Amino acid sequence: MPSTKPYLIRAIHQWCTDNGFTPYLAVSVDARTRVPMEHVRDGQIVLNLDYEATGRLEIGNDVITFQARFGGVARDLLVPIGNVAAIYARENGGGMAFEPEPAGAVAEAEGSTPVPGQDGEPEPPKIPPPAGRPKLQRVK
């Protein structure tokens, strides 16, 4: 079954822009993520997804791609949907946090890996979501 995560990200992005808020994206950075590494802190980066701050923004079902300026230099960015930790409004913090997916999760989902609970595959243990808000840092 397809993930609802990209649809929720698009919906909150639209909610932010419709209400005059600045949508920020918190991203867990790994080898799949193409962002300016000099702005990554503790394996995370926060990106401004406002239409005025981005060019060619596309929020797809697998990746988010756009162009943004860092220190006056245009850079092409690519963020896998699985690496999105949160999308929220800068002005009031309203939005949604997600559990970042491990690097192999996307490849396994697209392959022939058995679905837990079917064909005798054991169910993974239920882990409660972390309390509070994710640790977010602003990058200007």
N, C-alpha and C positions, 0 to 999 in steps of 0.2 A: 504494500500500500504506500503511495507517495507521501512524503513528509508534508506536514502543514506549516513547517517553519518558514519557508520562503513566502508563503501567502500571508502569514502573520507579520513578517518583516515589511512586506509591501504595504499592508494595511496600516501599520503604525507609521510608516514613512508618509503615507498619504494623509493620515490624521494630523501629523505634525505640520505638514505644509499647508493643509486646509485651514488650520487654526493659527497660522503665523508663528509657529514654533520652529526651532532649529533641530532637525533630526541628527542625533549623534549615534554612531555605531561603535560598540566596544568589541574588539576582535582579539581572539587568542591567536598569537602568531606562531606559525611553524613553517616547515619547508614548503608547504603548499601555498602559503600566503605571499603575495607580491605587494609589499608596502615598503616605504622608506625605513630601513632598519635602524637608522640613526635616531628615529623617533620612538622606537620600541622600548618600553620600560617594563621590567619584570615579565617579559613574554606577552605583553599586551600593548595594544595601541587603540586610541579612540580617534575616530575619524568623523569629520563634519560631512554629512550627506545632503546638505541643503543644495538646491538646484543652483544657487548663486555661487557656491563653493566648488561645484563639480562640473565636469563636462562629460557628455556621452554616458550618463549614468544609466546602467541597466541592472535591474535586480531580477536575475533569472532564478530558475529552480535549483541550479547547482552552484552558481557563482554570482558574485556582485562585481561588476567591472565599472570603472570610471576613471576619469582623469582629474587630478587635483594639483594645485601648486604648493610646493614646499620651498620656502626661501626664494620665491619668485621663479622657480623652475618647474615646468609642467612634468608630471610623472604619471605613468599608467599604473593603476592599481588593480589587483585581483584578490578578492576575498572569497574563499569557499564558504558556502552557506553553513557548513558544519562548524566553521570556526567563529561564527557570530555568537558572542556571549550576551549581548544586549543591544536593543535599540530603544532610544528614549529621547525625550525633549529636553534640550539643555536648560530651558527656562524653568521647568517645574519638575523634572525627573520622571514624568509620566511615560510609561512605556512597558517593555517586557524584557525579562532576562531569560536566557536559555543556557542549558548545559552544553558546553562545546563538545563536539564529537571527536573521538580519537581518529588519527589519520587513516586507519584501515577500515573504518566504519562505512565510508561511502563506497569503497571498492567491494566490500562484502555485501552490501545491500544490492548492488547491481549484479553480482555474481550469482552462483547457484548455492549459496550458503543456506542451510535449512533455517526455517523460521522457528524461534524458540516456542515450545509448546506444541509443535506439530511434528509428526513422524518420530515421536519419542525424544525429541530434543528437549533437554531440561530447561525450565524457566530460569532466567537469571534472577538473583536476589533483588528485591525491591529496595532501592536506596532512597531515603527521603531527600527532597531538595534541600540545598544549603539554606540556612536561616539568614535573613537580612539581604541586603543588596550586594551585587558583585563589586569587587574593588575596581573602581574606574578612575582613570587619570585623564585629565584634559591635555590635549596637545594642540598648541596654537600654531 
